[in-house]
């Protein structure tokens, strides 16, 4: 978008937020109307106005420094996150307050129809203080939740363990374990020590195999460079393997030339090697244990509505039809479109990521929900179609919104088990 278009967007955002602030201040005025200290009342009203308008201006100025050649930095992600926190908090406050105002409106109309309004009384009754109190109490919930998401939630790593049973699994691989990470998004990290705790937790799983399923960076190869020694600590007896995700191709920023963009991708591939990861680009490798084998297949990104350079047929070349197959494919829509109902090949397990669980949602025993479910039917955890399984990792890192709430960063540990017939 050109600068003139960006300026219009900024002005629209400013106008909307100022209107919201005007309405919120009206509610706060009702809330503080009976306070004895006039200075305290004015301090609350002016304090809110200065803080809210100030953060809006900082957000707009921060967007003004955004470079399409670099993409979002941690600074821009923080500015966006703080703005969203205030915006959603104000929205909750306004919704509750407007319901009360709607009740006042209906009451006033009813009195007017019945001619019940006493002489000298306003057409609409005054806004009640308890409505503003309820609005403030409810608005505090998203405010505190978003703050936690930004300060602690995005580094609150969880280990998700999943045991999957197969009839076709070779006996030697009964009990074989795989640690999966996905969506590291190294360009977003702002706390190296907290990030290292996640790496240490992954190392502590001591799995037989380590796999990474795409989006090592946000846009550029240099983003992973400060962390190569750290993520390079992830080792496994049967190797470390990786694939590319949609963000790894550099499609979301501007490059000086196509040659510069291609050079960035080649540099990123080199970084996979420096990490100790074998990058699979529409190809397969054989994992052998005690004389028995399974096929590990990795494709480039293929996503519905995203980059589609993955070639499953090419990746499967040389793989015996009867082999036990594990596919690494970044976007779970690939499983839906080309694996789940594919009669020509039997892929037993697909490991994906990409969705992040939208970094927001609810997960409690027996129930999980995130807005991303309306885009991806299988967006986190295990899905199954007959003997074909998909596991979607919730992501190790974060992007755009510098936080996670309810959908915490994930380290996956999958155990393969032979089903006893």
Buried (B, 14 or more C-beta within 10 A) or exposed (E): EEEEEBEEEBEEBBEEBEEBBEBBBBBBBBBBEEEEEEEEBEEBBEEBBEEBBEBBEBBBEBBEEBEEEBBBBEEBBBBBBBBBBBBBBBEBBBEBBBEBBEBBBEBBEEBEEEEEBEEEEEEBBEBEBEBBBBBBEBBEEBBEBBBBBBEEBBBBBBEBEBEBEBEBBBEBBBEBBBBBBBBBBBBBBBEEEBBBEBBEBBBEBEBBBBBBBBBBBBBBBBBBBEBBEBBBEBEBEBBBBBBBBBBBBBEEBEBEEEEEBEBBBEBBBEBBEEBBBBBBBBBBBEBEBEEEBBBBBBBBBBBEEBBBEBBBEEBBEEBEEEBBBBBBBBBBBBBBBBBBEEEEBBBBBBBBBBBBBBBBBEBEEEEBBBEBBEEBEBBBBBBEEEEBBBBBBBBBBBBBBBBBBBBBBBBBBBBBBBEEE
